[in-house]
Amino acid sequence: MLTHIDWTTMQPQAIIDYIDQEPLYGTSERCFYYVLHSLAEKGIQISKYEPMHQALQQKFGQVERIEATTKIILNILNQNWSLGIVTV
């Protein structure tokens, strides 16, 4: 859902206020990472959160890459299955 937010239309202070006031980001590091990652993907870096984003990137970035690789492999297997290349 975060990928559908057009962060670039928001004032930086509104983004900071949103993050600071959303209880979920205080209780879930993973959710906090995803919102910061979503901002970074749109080219928005907020200096207040940069140290935390870097730390969370170290913690969750590897998991994200593994999940993405797994999805790619499953898609290839599904395509090959539907073409009859892979059989059981």
ChimeraX attribute file (.defattr): number of C-alpha atoms within 10 A of each C-alpha:
attribute: neighborCount
match mode: 1-to-1
recipient: residues
	/A:1	6
	/A:2	12
	/A:3	13
	/A:4	7
	/A:5	12
	/A:6	11
	/A:7	18
	/A:8	12
	/A:9	7
	/A:10	10
	/A:11	9
	/A:12	14
	/A:13	10
	/A:14	11
	/A:15	15
	/A:16	13
	/A:17	10
	/A:18	12
	/A:19	17
	/A:20	12
	/A:21	11
	/A:22	11
	/A:23	10
	/A:24	13
	/A:25	17
	/A:26	12
	/A:27	10
	/A:28	10
	/A:29	15
	/A:30	15
	/A:31	13
	/A:32	20
	/A:33	21
	/A:34	19
	/A:35	17
	/A:36	23
	/A:37	21
	/A:38	19
	/A:39	20
	/A:40	15
	/A:41	11
	/A:42	13
	/A:43	11
	/A:44	14
	/A:45	15
	/A:46	16
	/A:47	9
	/A:48	9
	/A:49	13
	/A:50	13
	/A:51	11
	/A:52	15
	/A:53	22
	/A:54	15
	/A:55	12
	/A:56	18
	/A:57	18
	/A:58	11
	/A:59	14
	/A:60	15
	/A:61	16
	/A:62	11
	/A:63	12
	/A:64	12
	/A:65	11
	/A:66	11
	/A:67	12
	/A:68	12
	/A:69	12
	/A:70	12
	/A:71	12
	/A:72	12
	/A:73	12
	/A:74	12
	/A:75	12
	/A:76	12
	/A:77	14
	/A:78	14
	/A:79	13
	/A:80	13
	/A:81	13
	/A:82	11
	/A:83	10
	/A:84	9
	/A:85	10
	/A:86	11
	/A:87	8
	/A:88	3
